[in-house]
């Protein structure tokens, strides 16, 4: 999230199930925004939960160039967040994202878990693709 923000992204949303990771992300993002507050018109980072209105609306996206950046850290299950995002993109409430970075935790600790992990990775990647803009975008996916 910090790299996206420093790289010039206008909307940065990080999702993690760990409260500690979310708090650390808020601190990192906040410290990286402080020097840019004059440029962007804002230096706040919002901490939110899945199930709330954490996605930027289409109207916020179109006015984003003049109203500052949207930077949010969402605590919750990543799959739930991507389902919410995919539904918002399908319904037109959210325009989707240019870039989605998917970095799930280790899902196959042993060979016995491989089939279930493969199905989950396929499901997560499918949801992540649905979160991209309808015109296309880039999905960066990681596995361990």
DSSP file (Angstrom, degrees, kcal/mol; ACC not computed):
  #  RESIDUE AA STRUCTURE BP1 BP2  ACC     N-H-->O    O-->H-N    N-H-->O    O-->H-N    TCO  KAPPA ALPHA  PHI   PSI    X-CA   Y-CA   Z-CA
    1    1 A X     >        0   0    0      0, 0.0     4,-2.3     0, 0.0     5,-0.2   0.000 360.0 360.0 360.0 -41.6    0.0    0.0    0.0
    2    2 A X  H  >  +     0   0    0      1,-0.2     4,-3.0     2,-0.2     5,-0.3   0.924 360.0  51.0 -62.7 -43.5    2.8    2.4    0.9
    3    3 A X  H  > S+     0   0    0      1,-0.2     4,-2.1     2,-0.2    -1,-0.2   0.895 110.1  49.8 -62.2 -39.7    4.5    1.7   -2.5
    4    4 A X  H  4>S+     0   0    0      2,-0.2     5,-2.6     1,-0.2     4,-0.3   0.922 113.0  46.8 -63.7 -43.6    1.3    2.4   -4.4
    5    5 A X  H ><5S+     0   0    0     -4,-2.3     3,-1.5     1,-0.2    -2,-0.2   0.944 114.3  45.3 -63.7 -49.5    0.8    5.7   -2.5
    6    6 A X  H 3<5S+     0   0    0     -4,-3.0    -1,-0.2     1,-0.3    -2,-0.2   0.836 108.2  60.0 -63.6 -31.9    4.4    6.8   -3.0
    7    7 A X  T 3<5S-     0   0    0     -4,-2.1    -1,-0.3    -5,-0.3    -2,-0.2   0.507 127.5 -96.0 -75.8  -4.3    4.1    5.8   -6.6
    8    8 A X  T < 5 +     0   0    0     -3,-1.5    -3,-0.2    -4,-0.3    -2,-0.1   0.543  64.1 161.3 106.5   8.2    1.2    8.2   -7.1
    9    9 A X      < -     0   0    0     -5,-2.6    -1,-0.2    -6,-0.2     3,-0.1  -0.378  28.9-155.6 -61.9 138.5   -1.9    6.1   -6.7
   10   10 A X  S    S+     0   0    0      1,-0.2    60,-2.6    59,-0.1     2,-0.4   0.729  83.0  38.9 -86.8 -25.1   -5.0    8.3   -6.0
   11   11 A X  E     +a   70   0A   0     58,-0.2     2,-0.4    -7,-0.1    -1,-0.2  -0.989  66.9 175.2-129.2 123.1   -6.9    5.5   -4.2
   12   12 A X  E     +a   71   0A   0     58,-3.0    60,-2.7    -2,-0.4     2,-0.5  -0.988   0.4 174.7-129.5 121.5   -5.1    3.0   -1.9
   13   13 A X  E     -a   72   0A   0     -2,-0.4     2,-0.4    58,-0.2    60,-0.2  -0.983   7.8-169.6-129.2 121.3   -7.0    0.4    0.0
   14   14 A X  E     -a   73   0A   0     58,-2.4    60,-3.6    -2,-0.5     2,-0.4  -0.919   4.7-164.2-109.7 134.8   -5.2   -2.2    2.0
   15   15 A X  E     +a   74   0A   0     -2,-0.4     2,-0.3    58,-0.2    60,-0.2  -0.972  18.0 155.0-121.8 132.2   -7.1   -5.2    3.5
   16   16 A X  E     -a   75   0A   0     58,-2.1    60,-1.9    -2,-0.4    61,-0.1  -0.985  39.8-142.9-152.8 146.8   -5.8   -7.5    6.2
   17   17 A X  S    S+     0   0    0     -2,-0.3     2,-0.5    58,-0.2    60,-0.1   0.659  79.6  89.9 -82.9 -16.2   -7.4   -9.7    8.9
   18   18 A X     >  -     0   0    0      1,-0.2     4,-2.3    58,-0.1     5,-0.2  -0.707  62.9-156.3 -88.1 123.4   -4.7   -8.8   11.5
   19   19 A X  H  > S+     0   0    0     -2,-0.5     4,-2.6     2,-0.2     5,-0.2   0.898  97.7  52.7 -61.4 -40.1   -5.4   -5.8   13.7
   20   20 A X  H  > S+     0   0    0      1,-0.2     4,-2.4     2,-0.2    -1,-0.2   0.925 109.6  47.8 -62.0 -44.5   -1.7   -5.5   14.3
   21   21 A X  H  > S+     0   0    0      1,-0.2     4,-2.3     2,-0.2    -1,-0.2   0.898 112.5  49.9 -63.8 -39.7   -0.9   -5.5   10.6
   22   22 A X  H  X S+     0   0    0     -4,-2.3     4,-2.5     2,-0.2    -2,-0.2   0.921 110.6  48.9 -65.2 -43.5   -3.7   -2.9   10.0
   23   23 A X  H  X S+     0   0    0     -4,-2.6     4,-2.1     1,-0.2    -2,-0.2   0.909 112.4  48.5 -63.2 -41.1   -2.4   -0.6   12.8
   24   24 A X  H  X S+     0   0    0     -4,-2.4     4,-2.6     2,-0.2    -1,-0.2   0.894 110.8  51.5 -64.7 -39.4    1.1   -0.8   11.4
   25   25 A X  H  X S+     0   0    0     -4,-2.3     4,-3.0     2,-0.2     5,-0.3   0.906 108.0  51.7 -64.6 -41.3   -0.2   -0.1    7.9
   26   26 A X  H  X S+     0   0    0     -4,-2.5     4,-2.8     2,-0.2     5,-0.2   0.937 111.8  47.0 -59.7 -46.5   -2.0    3.0    9.2
   27   27 A X  H  X S+     0   0    0     -4,-2.1     4,-2.5     2,-0.2    -2,-0.2   0.937 114.7  46.1 -60.8 -47.8    1.2    4.3   10.8
   28   28 A X  H  X S+     0   0    0     -4,-2.6     4,-1.8     2,-0.2    -2,-0.2   0.930 116.0  45.0 -62.0 -46.5    3.3    3.6    7.7
   29   29 A X  H  X S+     0   0    0     -4,-3.0     4,-1.2     1,-0.2    -1,-0.2   0.915 112.8  51.5 -65.1 -42.5    0.7    5.2    5.3
   30   30 A X  H >X S+     0   0    0     -4,-2.8     4,-1.5    -5,-0.3     3,-0.6   0.924 110.3  48.3 -60.9 -44.8    0.2    8.2    7.6
   31   31 A X  H 3< S+     0   0    0     -4,-2.5     4,-0.5     1,-0.2    -1,-0.2   0.841 111.7  50.2 -67.1 -31.5    4.0    8.9    7.9
   32   32 A X  H 3< S+     0   0    0     -4,-1.8    -1,-0.2    -5,-0.2    -2,-0.2   0.665 111.6  49.2 -79.3 -15.6    4.3    8.6    4.1
   33   33 A X  H XX S+     0   0    0     -4,-1.2     3,-1.5    -3,-0.6     4,-0.7   0.722  89.1  80.8 -91.7 -24.0    1.4   11.1    3.6
   34   34 A X  G >< S+     0   0    0     -4,-1.5     3,-0.9     1,-0.3     4,-0.3   0.876  94.6  45.7 -54.7 -44.3    2.5   13.8    5.9
   35   35 A X  G 34 S+     0   0    0     -4,-0.5    -1,-0.3     1,-0.2     3,-0.2   0.659 115.2  49.2 -72.5 -15.0    5.0   15.3    3.5
   36   36 A X  G X> S+     0   0    0     -3,-1.5     4,-2.2     1,-0.1     3,-0.6   0.385  76.8 104.0-103.6   1.7    2.5   15.1    0.7
   37   37 A X  H <X S+     0   0    0     -3,-0.9     4,-2.1    -4,-0.7     5,-0.3   0.847  79.8  52.3 -57.6 -37.5   -0.5   16.7    2.5
   38   38 A X  H 34 S+     0   0    0     -4,-0.3    -1,-0.3    -3,-0.2    -2,-0.1   0.882 112.6  45.7 -66.0 -37.3   -0.1   20.1    0.7
   39   39 A X  H <4 S+     0   0    0     -3,-0.6    -2,-0.2     1,-0.2    -1,-0.2   0.893 122.0  34.4 -70.2 -40.8   -0.1   18.3   -2.7
   40   40 A X  H  < S-     0   0    0     -4,-2.2    -2,-0.2     2,-0.2    29,-0.2   0.644  97.6-126.2 -96.4 -16.4   -3.1   16.0   -2.0
   41   41 A X  S  < S+     0   0    0     -4,-2.1     2,-0.3    -5,-0.3    -3,-0.1   0.496  84.9  56.7  83.5   2.4   -5.3   18.2    0.2
   42   42 A X        -     0   0    0     -5,-0.3    -2,-0.2    -6,-0.2    27,-0.2  -0.985  45.2-178.1-160.4 149.2   -5.4   15.5    2.9
   43   43 A X        +     0   0    0     -2,-0.3     2,-0.3    -3,-0.1   -10,-0.2   0.177  49.9 117.0-135.5  20.2   -3.1   13.4    5.0
   44   44 A X        -     0   0    0    -11,-0.1     2,-0.5    -7,-0.1    27,-0.3  -0.627  47.1-155.2 -90.3 149.3   -5.6   11.2    6.9
   45   45 A X        -     0   0    0     -2,-0.3     2,-0.4    25,-0.1    27,-0.2  -0.991  15.6-141.0-120.0 124.2   -5.7    7.5    6.7
   46   46 A X  E     -b   72   0A   0     25,-2.4    27,-3.1    -2,-0.5     2,-0.6  -0.706   4.9-153.6 -90.3 134.9   -9.0    5.9    7.5
   47   47 A X  E     +b   73   0A   0     -2,-0.4     2,-0.2    25,-0.2    27,-0.2  -0.944  30.6 162.6-105.0 120.3   -9.2    2.6    9.4
   48   48 A X  E     -b   74   0A   0     25,-3.0    27,-3.1    -2,-0.6     2,-0.3  -0.709  31.8-122.2-131.3 177.8  -12.4    0.7    8.5
   49   49 A X  E >   -b   75   0A   0     25,-0.2     3,-1.3    -2,-0.2    27,-0.2  -0.891  33.4-100.8-120.7 152.1  -14.0   -2.8    8.7
   50   50 A X  T 3  S+     0   0    0     25,-1.6     3,-0.1    -2,-0.3    31,-0.1  -0.371 108.6  46.6 -63.4 155.8  -15.3   -5.0    6.0
   51   51 A X  T 3  S+     0   0    0      1,-0.4    -1,-0.2    29,-0.1     2,-0.2   0.322  98.1  92.2  88.9  -8.6  -19.1   -4.8    5.8
   52   52 A X  S <  S-     0   0    0     -3,-1.3     2,-2.1     0, 0.0    -1,-0.4  -0.512 100.8 -83.2-104.8 179.3  -19.0   -1.0    6.0
   53   53 A X  S    S+     0   0    0      1,-0.2     4,-0.1    -2,-0.2    -3,-0.1  -0.458  74.2 140.5 -81.7  66.8  -18.9    1.4    3.1
   54   54 A X        +     0   0    0     -2,-2.1     2,-0.2    -5,-0.2    -1,-0.2   0.662  41.7  89.3 -86.7 -17.6  -15.2    1.1    2.7
   55   55 A X  S    S-     0   0    0     -3,-0.3     2,-0.2     1,-0.1   -42,-0.0  -0.585  84.8-112.8 -81.2 142.0  -15.1    1.2   -1.1
   56   56 A X        -     0   0    0     -2,-0.2    39,-0.2     1,-0.1     2,-0.1  -0.515  34.2-123.2 -70.4 140.3  -14.9    4.6   -2.9
   57   57 A X     >  -     0   0    0     -2,-0.2     4,-2.1    37,-0.1    37,-0.2  -0.364  21.3-109.1 -78.8 164.0  -18.0    5.4   -4.8
   58   58 A X  H  > S+     0   0    0     35,-1.3     4,-2.1     1,-0.2     5,-0.2   0.893 120.8  53.8 -59.3 -40.0  -18.0    6.2   -8.5
   59   59 A X  H  > S+     0   0    0      1,-0.2     4,-1.4     2,-0.2    -1,-0.2   0.878 108.3  49.1 -65.1 -36.3  -18.7    9.9   -7.7
   60   60 A X  H  4 S+     0   0    0      1,-0.2     4,-0.5     2,-0.2    -1,-0.2   0.869 109.9  52.9 -67.8 -35.7  -15.7   10.0   -5.3
   61   61 A X  H >< S+     0   0    0     -4,-2.1     3,-0.6     1,-0.2     4,-0.3   0.901 108.3  48.6 -66.8 -40.4  -13.6    8.4   -8.0
   62   62 A X  H 3< S+     0   0    0     -4,-2.1     3,-0.3     1,-0.2    -1,-0.2   0.807 118.0  39.9 -73.1 -27.5  -14.5   11.0  -10.7
   63   63 A X  T >X S+     0   0    0     -4,-1.4     3,-1.6    -5,-0.2     4,-1.6   0.422  87.1 102.6 -96.7   2.3  -13.8   13.9   -8.4
   64   64 A X  H <>  +     0   0    0     -3,-0.6     4,-0.9    -4,-0.5    -1,-0.2   0.800  67.9  66.5 -58.2 -33.2  -10.7   12.4   -6.9
   65   65 A X  H 34 S+     0   0    0     -4,-0.3    -1,-0.3    -3,-0.3    -2,-0.1   0.791 115.4  27.6 -61.0 -27.5   -8.3   14.5   -8.9
   66   66 A X  H <4 S+     0   0    0     -3,-1.6    -1,-0.2     2,-0.1    -2,-0.2   0.612 117.9  56.2-107.9 -16.2   -9.5   17.6   -7.1
   67   67 A X  H  < S-     0   0    0     -4,-1.6    -2,-0.2     1,-0.3    -3,-0.2   0.371 105.8-110.7-102.2   6.4  -10.6   16.3   -3.7
   68   68 A X     <  -     0   0    0     -4,-0.9    -1,-0.3    -5,-0.2     2,-0.2  -0.392  48.4 -40.5  97.0-176.4   -7.4   14.5   -2.6
   69   69 A X        -     0   0    0    -29,-0.2     2,-0.6   -27,-0.2   -58,-0.2  -0.488  40.7-135.8 -88.5 156.3   -6.5   10.9   -2.2
   70   70 A X  E     +a   11   0A   0    -60,-2.6   -58,-3.0    -2,-0.2     2,-0.5  -0.966  30.2 172.3-108.7 114.0   -8.6    8.1   -0.7
   71   71 A X  E     +a   12   0A   0     -2,-0.6   -25,-2.4   -27,-0.3     2,-0.4  -0.968   6.0 163.7-128.7 115.7   -6.4    6.0    1.6
   72   72 A X  E     -ab  13  46A   0    -60,-2.7   -58,-2.4    -2,-0.5     2,-0.5  -0.975  28.7-155.3-134.8 145.3   -8.0    3.3    3.7
   73   73 A X  E     -ab  14  47A   0    -27,-3.1   -25,-3.0    -2,-0.4     2,-0.5  -0.991  20.2-160.4-116.3 123.4   -6.9    0.3    5.7
   74   74 A X  E     -ab  15  48A   0    -60,-3.6   -58,-2.1    -2,-0.5     2,-0.6  -0.913   6.1-150.7-112.0 122.3   -9.7   -2.2    6.0
   75   75 A X  E     +ab  16  49A   0    -27,-3.1   -25,-1.6    -2,-0.5     2,-0.3  -0.813  54.5  75.0 -92.4 123.0   -9.6   -4.8    8.8
   76   76 A X  S    S-     0   0    0    -60,-1.9     2,-0.3    -2,-0.6   -58,-0.1  -0.946  86.3 -39.0 163.1-179.6  -11.4   -8.0    7.7
   77   77 A X     >  -     0   0    0     -2,-0.3     4,-2.4     1,-0.1     5,-0.2  -0.507  44.8-142.0 -70.6 129.6  -11.2  -11.1    5.7
   78   78 A X  H  > S+     0   0    0     -2,-0.3     4,-2.5     1,-0.2     5,-0.2   0.873 100.8  52.3 -62.2 -39.3   -9.7  -10.5    2.3
   79   79 A X  H  > S+     0   0    0      2,-0.2     4,-2.1     1,-0.2    -1,-0.2   0.913 110.3  48.6 -64.9 -41.1  -12.1  -12.9    0.5
   80   80 A X  H  > S+     0   0    0      2,-0.2     4,-2.4     1,-0.2    -2,-0.2   0.922 111.1  50.9 -61.9 -44.2  -15.1  -11.1    2.0
   81   81 A X  H  X S+     0   0    0     -4,-2.4     4,-2.4     1,-0.2    -2,-0.2   0.908 110.5  48.2 -61.4 -42.5  -13.6   -7.7    1.0
   82   82 A X  H  X S+     0   0    0     -4,-2.5     4,-3.0     2,-0.2    -1,-0.2   0.858 109.4  53.0 -69.3 -33.2  -13.1   -8.9   -2.6
   83   83 A X  H  X S+     0   0    0     -4,-2.1     4,-2.3     2,-0.2    -2,-0.2   0.934 110.9  47.2 -63.0 -44.6  -16.6  -10.2   -2.7
   84   84 A X  H  X S+     0   0    0     -4,-2.4     4,-2.1     2,-0.2    -2,-0.2   0.911 114.7  47.1 -60.8 -42.9  -17.9   -6.8   -1.6
   85   85 A X  H  X S+     0   0    0     -4,-2.4     4,-2.4     2,-0.2    -2,-0.2   0.933 110.8  50.3 -65.3 -47.3  -15.7   -5.1   -4.1
   86   86 A X  H  X S+     0   0    0     -4,-3.0     4,-2.5     1,-0.2    -2,-0.2   0.901 112.0  48.4 -59.6 -41.7  -16.7   -7.4   -7.0
   87   87 A X  H  X S+     0   0    0     -4,-2.3     4,-2.4     2,-0.2     6,-0.3   0.900 110.6  51.0 -65.6 -40.6  -20.4   -6.9   -6.2
   88   88 A X  H  X>S+     0   0    0     -4,-2.1     6,-1.7     2,-0.2     5,-1.4   0.878 111.6  47.7 -65.2 -37.3  -19.9   -3.1   -6.1
   89   89 A X  H ><5S+     0   0    0     -4,-2.4     3,-0.6     4,-0.2    -2,-0.2   0.931 112.2  49.5 -68.2 -45.2  -18.1   -3.1   -9.5
   90   90 A X  H 3<5S+     0   0    0     -4,-2.5    -2,-0.2     1,-0.2    -1,-0.2   0.891 114.3  45.0 -59.5 -40.1  -20.9   -5.3  -11.0
   91   91 A X  H 3<5S-     0   0    0     -4,-2.4    -1,-0.2    -5,-0.2    -2,-0.2   0.597 113.4-117.1 -82.7 -10.3  -23.6   -3.0   -9.7
   92   92 A X  T <<5S+     0   0    0     -4,-0.8   -34,-0.2    -3,-0.6    -3,-0.2   0.502  83.5 117.9  87.8   3.6  -21.8    0.2  -10.7
   93   93 A X  S   <S+     0   0    0     -5,-1.4   -35,-1.3    -6,-0.3     2,-0.4   0.768  83.1  30.0 -71.8 -24.8  -21.3    1.5   -7.2
   94   94 A X  S    S-     0   0    0     -6,-1.7    -2,-0.3   -37,-0.2    -1,-0.2  -0.996  71.7-143.5-135.2 138.9  -17.6    1.3   -7.6
   95   95 A X        -     0   0    0     -2,-0.4    39,-0.5     1,-0.2     2,-0.1   0.509  47.5-121.9 -80.7  -3.5  -15.6    1.7  -10.8
   96   96 A X        -     0   0    0     37,-0.2     2,-0.3    38,-0.1    36,-0.3  -0.302  31.2 -72.3  87.8-177.8  -13.0   -0.9   -9.9
   97   97 A X  B     -c  132   0B   0     34,-1.9    36,-2.2     1,-0.1     3,-0.1  -0.865  14.0-141.1-122.4 149.6   -9.3   -0.5   -9.6
   98   98 A X  S    S+     0   0    0     -2,-0.3    40,-2.7     1,-0.2     2,-0.4   0.846  95.8  23.1 -71.5 -36.1   -6.4   -0.1  -12.1
   99   99 A X  E     -d  138   0C   0     38,-0.2     2,-0.4    32,-0.1    -1,-0.2  -0.998  63.1-172.6-136.4 133.9   -4.2   -2.4  -10.0
  100  100 A X  E     -d  139   0C   0     38,-2.4    40,-2.9    -2,-0.4     2,-0.6  -0.998   9.0-159.7-124.5 128.2   -5.1   -5.1   -7.5
  101  101 A X  E     -d  140   0C   0     -2,-0.4     2,-0.6    38,-0.2    40,-0.2  -0.942   8.0-168.0-108.7 118.7   -2.3   -6.8   -5.4
  102  102 A X  E     +d  141   0C   0     38,-3.3    40,-2.4    -2,-0.6     2,-0.2  -0.933  17.4 161.8-111.1 118.6   -3.3  -10.2   -4.0
  103  103 A X  E     -d  142   0C   0     -2,-0.6    40,-0.1    38,-0.2    38,-0.1  -0.616  16.0-177.7-136.4  74.1   -1.0  -11.6   -1.4
  104  104 A X        -     0   0    0     38,-0.6    40,-0.1    -2,-0.2     3,-0.1  -0.244  31.6 -99.2 -71.9 162.0   -2.9  -14.3    0.6
  105  105 A X        -     0   0    0      1,-0.2     2,-0.2    38,-0.1    39,-0.2  -0.195  58.8 -66.7 -70.4 171.5   -1.4  -16.2    3.5
  106  106 A X        +     0   0    0      1,-0.2     3,-0.2    38,-0.1    -1,-0.2  -0.435  52.8 177.9 -61.3 124.2    0.1  -19.7    3.0
  107  107 A X        +     0   0    0     -2,-0.2     2,-0.4     1,-0.2    -1,-0.2   0.575  66.3  53.6-107.7 -13.4   -2.8  -22.0    2.2
  108  108 A X        +     0   0    0      1,-0.1    -1,-0.2     9,-0.1     6,-0.1  -0.722  51.0 165.5-125.4  82.3   -1.0  -25.3    1.7
  109  109 A X  S    S+     0   0    0     -2,-0.4     2,-0.3    -3,-0.2    -1,-0.1   0.700  75.4  12.6 -69.9 -16.4    1.1  -26.2    4.7
  110  110 A X  S >  S-     0   0    0     -3,-0.1     3,-1.4     1,-0.1     4,-0.3  -0.950  86.3 -97.6-150.5 169.8    1.4  -29.7    3.5
  111  111 A X  G >  S+     0   0    0     -2,-0.3     3,-1.6     1,-0.3     4,-0.4   0.829 117.9  65.0 -59.2 -33.9    0.7  -31.9    0.4
  112  112 A X  G 3  S+     0   0    0      1,-0.3     4,-0.3     2,-0.1    -1,-0.3   0.768 102.8  48.0 -62.0 -25.4   -2.6  -33.0    1.9
  113  113 A X  G <> S+     0   0    0     -3,-1.4     4,-2.5     1,-0.2    -1,-0.3   0.424  83.9  98.5 -93.8  -0.3   -3.8  -29.4    1.7
  114  114 A X  H <> S+     0   0    0     -3,-1.6     4,-2.6    -4,-0.3     5,-0.2   0.890  80.5  47.5 -61.3 -46.1   -2.8  -28.8   -1.9
  115  115 A X  H  > S+     0   0    0     -4,-0.4     4,-2.1    -3,-0.2    -1,-0.2   0.933 115.5  44.9 -62.9 -46.2   -6.1  -29.4   -3.7
  116  116 A X  H  > S+     0   0    0     -4,-0.3     4,-2.2     1,-0.2    -1,-0.2   0.898 113.7  50.9 -64.5 -39.8   -8.1  -27.2   -1.3
  117  117 A X  H  X S+     0   0    0     -4,-2.5     4,-2.9     2,-0.2    -2,-0.2   0.906 108.2  52.2 -64.4 -41.2   -5.4  -24.5   -1.5
  118  118 A X  H  X S+     0   0    0     -4,-2.6     4,-2.4     1,-0.2    -2,-0.2   0.920 109.8  49.0 -61.3 -43.5   -5.5  -24.6   -5.3
  119  119 A X  H  X S+     0   0    0     -4,-2.1     4,-2.3     2,-0.2    -1,-0.2   0.911 113.0  47.5 -62.2 -41.6   -9.3  -24.2   -5.3
  120  120 A X  H  X S+     0   0    0     -4,-2.2     4,-3.0     2,-0.2     5,-0.2   0.921 110.7  50.8 -68.3 -42.4   -9.0  -21.2   -2.8
  121  121 A X  H  X S+     0   0    0     -4,-2.9     4,-2.5     1,-0.2     5,-0.2   0.912 111.5  49.1 -59.6 -41.8   -6.2  -19.6   -4.9
  122  122 A X  H  X S+     0   0    0     -4,-2.4     4,-2.3    -5,-0.2    -2,-0.2   0.922 112.8  47.3 -63.1 -43.8   -8.4  -19.9   -8.0
  123  123 A X  H  X S+     0   0    0     -4,-2.3     4,-2.4     2,-0.2    -2,-0.2   0.924 113.2  48.1 -63.2 -45.4  -11.4  -18.4   -6.2
  124  124 A X  H  X S+     0   0    0     -4,-3.0     4,-2.6     1,-0.2    -2,-0.2   0.911 112.6  47.9 -63.3 -42.9   -9.3  -15.5   -4.8
  125  125 A X  H  X S+     0   0    0     -4,-2.5     4,-2.3    -5,-0.2    -1,-0.2   0.894 110.6  52.4 -66.2 -38.6   -7.8  -14.7   -8.1
  126  126 A X  H  X S+     0   0    0     -4,-2.3     4,-1.4    -5,-0.2    -2,-0.2   0.924 112.0  45.4 -61.3 -44.6  -11.2  -14.8   -9.8
  127  127 A X  H  X S+     0   0    0     -4,-2.4     4,-0.7     1,-0.2    -2,-0.2   0.909 110.7  53.7 -64.3 -42.1  -12.6  -12.4   -7.3
  128  128 A X  H >< S+     0   0    0     -4,-2.6     3,-1.0     1,-0.2     4,-0.4   0.894 106.2  52.7 -61.0 -39.8   -9.5  -10.1   -7.6
  129  129 A X  H >< S+     0   0    0     -4,-2.3     3,-1.2     1,-0.3    -1,-0.2   0.857 104.4  56.6 -64.2 -33.9  -10.0  -10.0  -11.4
  130  130 A X  H 3< S+     0   0    0     -4,-1.4    -1,-0.3     1,-0.2    -2,-0.2   0.651  99.3  61.3 -71.6 -13.9  -13.6   -8.9  -10.8
  131  131 A X  T << S+     0   0    0     -3,-1.0   -34,-1.9    -4,-0.7    -1,-0.2   0.538  86.1  96.9 -87.8  -8.4  -12.3   -6.0   -8.7
  132  132 A X  B <  S-c   97   0B   0     -3,-1.2   -34,-0.2    -4,-0.4     5,-0.1  -0.405  92.0 -84.6 -76.4 157.8  -10.4   -4.5  -11.7
  133  133 A X    >   -     0   0    0    -36,-2.2     3,-1.8     3,-0.3   -37,-0.2  -0.264  36.9-118.5 -56.6 148.0  -11.9   -1.8  -13.8
  134  134 A X  T 3  S+     0   0    0    -39,-0.5    -1,-0.1     1,-0.3     3,-0.1   0.797 115.5  59.8 -61.6 -27.5  -14.2   -3.0  -16.6
  135  135 A X  T 3  S-     0   0    0      1,-0.3    -1,-0.3     0, 0.0     2,-0.2   0.571 123.5 -93.6 -76.4  -8.5  -11.8   -1.5  -19.1
  136  136 A X    <   -     0   0    0     -3,-1.8    -3,-0.3   -39,-0.1    -1,-0.3  -0.448  48.1-176.9 117.4 168.0   -9.0   -3.7  -17.7
  137  137 A X        -     0   0    0     -2,-0.2     2,-0.5    -5,-0.1   -38,-0.2  -0.940  32.7 -77.1-177.0-167.4   -6.3   -3.5  -15.2
  138  138 A X  E     -d   99   0C   0    -40,-2.7   -38,-2.4    -2,-0.3     2,-0.6  -0.968  27.4-161.0-122.9 128.3   -3.4   -5.4  -13.7
  139  139 A X  E     -d  100   0C   0     -2,-0.5     2,-0.6   -40,-0.2   -38,-0.2  -0.945   4.8-168.7-106.8 120.6   -3.6   -8.2  -11.1
  140  140 A X  E     -d  101   0C   0    -40,-2.9   -38,-3.3    -2,-0.6     2,-0.4  -0.945  14.0-176.6-106.8 114.7   -0.4   -8.9   -9.2
  141  141 A X  E     -d  102   0C   0     -2,-0.6     2,-0.3   -40,-0.2   -38,-0.2  -0.921   7.9-168.5-120.7 142.4   -0.8  -12.1   -7.3
  142  142 A X  E     -d  103   0C   0    -40,-2.4   -38,-0.6    -2,-0.4     2,-0.3  -0.924   4.0-176.7-125.3 147.4    1.7  -13.8   -4.9
  143  143 A X              0   0    0     -2,-0.3   -37,-0.1   -40,-0.1   -38,-0.1  -0.979 360.0 360.0-138.0 154.7    1.8  -17.2   -3.3
  144  144 A X              0   0    0     -2,-0.3   -38,-0.1   -39,-0.2    -1,-0.1   0.393 360.0 360.0-119.4 360.0    4.1  -18.7   -0.8
